[in-house]
Each structure stands twice: as structure tokens, then as C-alpha cells.
Amino acid sequence: MSMTKKKNLVTKEEIDKSVTHTSGNSDKSSQEKLLKLLQEMRIILEGPTFEDSIDGTRIRVMYATEISRKGGGEEGDDQEYNTVRFSYIKEIPIDYGKVPINFRSNANPSAVSVNDITTINDDINENPITESYDILEENSPTLHEILGLLKRIYFMPEDFSNRLSVDRMHKLRNIFNKDEILTFPSVSLDDKAGLIPI
């Protein structure tokens, strides 16, 4: 199942949430640098694509993701954006024995709890499978998570057997310098999500 709508992640609400995650950082100048940097950025998520696993124990969610930063041109001009594209991929464990589908609590700590969802519905037109995909959409990537994954990729060793991966890493390093990337929040190594080049 695939949706086609696009979503810009660099919104005031997402920025506030991201800064809240990094507020434990006592370095105020780092937060100020991140806020200034976010004003120059766009992170666009295309609608998700869902794939069921062969063994029926998880769903893979994929979002084509475009990361852009203003560059070139004079102040006030329509500045061009330097852009790099990745595919955000996350696997979520599921239980098809429940309708709507029961998303196991270890999939995403911030995920909507199944207990918070009312499954009794008098409207005969409601489709429990569609409702389940709506729950998946509510758990789309956050700005904090995308920035953390970009930081992880930035410092990964280059795999020269994968030319596309090396190309995207170089583009990312041309868009952001090391000091800028260090202002990005970090994500847990346990996070079952990743960005792959497209």
C-alpha cells in the first residue's frame, strides 16, 4: 500500500520537539546553531509505502526522503537548494491476530498504544485494516529521528563497493560541515530505522 502525499518535517512543532530532545545538552550555542541551520533546511517525506514480511510478523515502512539546504544566491533572492535523497526504512513488529493490527510495544516507544485506540465502532463503513495503516502513518518519522540518522550516516565509514552510497555521503558532507552535523541530535543505536541512498 502506498500513499502519494508529501510532508515537510521542518515545521515549528517538529523543531520544538527536536529542541526538547536536545535540551539536556547544556551547550546553548549548539542549540542556537541547530535552530539557525533548520531555518535553511527542508526535509520532505513522500507518502509511505508499506510492505508485509514473508513470515507475516512485521511491516516495513518506507518513505522517500529529500534533504535540502539553501545555498548560493544573494540574501532575499530565490535561493537554490542543495539536495540529497534517501529512503527512510523502518521495520515494525506486528500481530495480525488483532484487528486493528496490534503493533507490539517494542516497535517504537513513542508509538500509539493499542489500548488508546477504540476498536468498537458502530459505523459499518470503517475498515479495520485501513485503520491499522492510519496508525502506522501516525508513527511517521520525526525531525529528531531524521536528523539523528543523518548524523549517523555522516560519520559512517565509506563502503567503496557501493558507489551510490559513497556519492550520497559526499553530497551530505558538501551540504553540512562536521561542526553543523555535530549540532544534530543523536538517535539510539537500538532504533530499528535507517536511511539508505536512492
C-alpha positions in Angstrom: 0.0 0.0 0.0 1.4 3.4 -0.9 0.3 7.0 -0.3 1.4 9.9 -2.5 1.1 13.0 -0.2 4.2 14.9 0.8 5.1 16.3 4.2 7.6 18.9 5.2 9.2 17.8 8.5 10.8 21.2 9.2 7.8 22.8 11.0 7.7 24.9 14.2 6.1 21.9 16.0 8.7 19.4 14.9 11.6 21.9 15.6 10.2 22.5 19.2 10.1 18.7 19.7 13.6 18.2 18.4 15.0 21.0 20.6 13.2 19.5 23.6 15.0 16.2 22.9 18.4 18.0 22.9 17.6 20.4 25.8 19.5 18.1 28.1 22.5 19.5 26.3 23.9 22.3 28.4 25.5 23.9 25.3 23.1 26.7 24.4 25.3 27.8 21.4 24.9 24.3 19.9 21.1 24.7 20.1 21.2 28.1 18.6 23.4 26.8 15.7 20.9 24.0 15.2 17.9 26.4 15.1 19.7 28.6 12.6 20.6 25.6 10.5 17.0 24.4 10.5 15.8 27.7 9.1 17.9 26.9 6.0 16.6 23.4 5.6 13.8 21.4 4.1 13.1 17.7 4.8 10.4 16.4 2.6 8.8 13.0 3.2 6.9 11.4 0.3 3.9 9.3 1.2 4.8 6.0 2.8 5.0 2.6 1.1 4.1 -0.5 3.3 5.3 -4.0 2.7 4.4 -7.1 4.7 7.1 -9.5 5.6 7.0 -13.0 4.1 6.5 -14.6 7.5 3.8 -12.1 8.5 5.5 -10.9 11.7 6.4 -7.3 10.7 5.6 -4.5 8.3 8.3 -2.5 6.5 7.5 1.2 6.1 9.5 3.2 3.6 9.5 7.0 3.0 11.4 8.6 0.1 13.1 11.5 1.9 14.6 14.6 0.4 17.0 16.7 2.5 17.7 20.2 1.2 19.6 23.2 2.3 19.7 26.7 0.9 22.9 27.6 -0.9 24.1 30.2 -3.3 22.3 33.3 -4.4 22.1 36.6 -2.7 20.1 37.2 0.5 16.4 37.7 -0.4 16.8 36.0 -3.8 15.1 32.7 -4.5 18.0 30.7 -3.4 18.7 27.3 -4.8 18.7 24.2 -2.6 21.5 21.7 -2.4 19.6 18.4 -2.2 20.3 14.7 -1.3 17.8 11.9 -1.4 17.5 8.8 0.9 14.8 6.2 1.6 13.8 6.1 5.3 13.1 2.4 6.2 11.7 1.0 9.4 10.5 -2.5 10.3 7.7 -2.7 12.8 6.8 -6.0 14.5 3.1 -6.8 14.3 0.5 -9.2 15.4 -2.1 -9.9 12.7 -4.3 -11.8 15.3 -5.7 -8.4 16.4 -7.8 -6.0 14.4 -6.8 -3.2 14.2 -3.4 -4.8 13.9 -1.6 -4.9 17.2 1.7 -3.1 17.0 4.0 -4.6 19.6 5.1 -2.1 22.2 8.8 -2.7 21.5 8.4 -1.4 17.9 8.5 2.2 18.9 8.4 3.6 22.4 6.6 6.7 21.2 4.1 4.7 19.2 0.4 5.0 19.8 -0.7 2.4 22.3 -3.3 -0.1 21.0 -5.1 0.4 24.3 -5.5 4.1 23.4 -7.5 3.1 20.3 -11.2 2.4 20.4 -11.8 -0.6 18.3 -15.6 -0.7 18.8 -17.2 1.3 16.1 -20.8 1.4 15.1 -20.0 2.8 11.7 -20.2 -0.1 9.3 -18.1 1.7 6.7 -15.0 1.8 8.9 -12.3 -0.6 7.6 -10.1 -2.1 10.4 -7.2 -2.7 8.0 -7.3 0.9 6.8 -7.4 1.9 10.5 -4.3 -0.1 11.1 -2.4 1.7 8.3 -3.6 5.0 9.7 -1.9 4.0 13.0 1.3 3.3 11.0 1.1 6.7 9.4 0.7 8.4 12.8 4.1 6.9 13.6 5.9 8.5 10.7 9.5 9.6 11.2 10.1 12.8 13.2 12.5 15.6 12.5 14.6 14.5 15.5 14.9 10.9 14.1 15.8 12.0 10.6 18.5 14.4 11.9 19.9 11.7 14.1 20.0 9.2 11.2 21.8 11.8 9.1 24.3 12.3 11.9 24.9 8.5 12.0 25.4 8.3 8.2 27.7 11.3 8.1 30.3 9.5 10.3 29.9 6.0 8.8 33.0 4.6 7.1 32.6 4.7 3.3 31.8 1.4 1.6 33.6 1.8 -1.7 31.8 -1.3 -3.1 28.6 0.8 -3.1 29.1 3.8 -5.4 25.6 5.2 -4.8 26.2 5.2 -1.0 29.6 6.9 -1.3 28.1 9.5 -3.7 25.2 10.3 -1.2 27.7 10.6 1.7 29.8 13.0 -0.3 26.7 15.1 -1.1 25.7 15.1 2.5 29.2 16.2 3.5 29.1 19.0 0.9 25.7 20.2 2.3 26.7 20.1 6.0 30.1 20.5 7.6 31.3 18.5 10.6 30.5 21.2 13.2 27.0 21.6 11.8 26.3 17.9 11.9 27.5 17.7 15.5 24.6 20.0 16.5 22.1 17.4 15.3 20.5 15.2 18.0 21.6 11.6 18.2 19.3 8.5 17.9 19.7 5.3 19.9 21.6 2.5 18.2 18.6 0.3 19.1 16.4 2.4 16.7 15.3 -0.1 14.0 15.2 2.6 11.3 17.7 3.7 8.7 18.4 5.9 5.7 19.6 4.2 2.5 20.7 6.1 -0.6 18.3 6.3 -3.6 
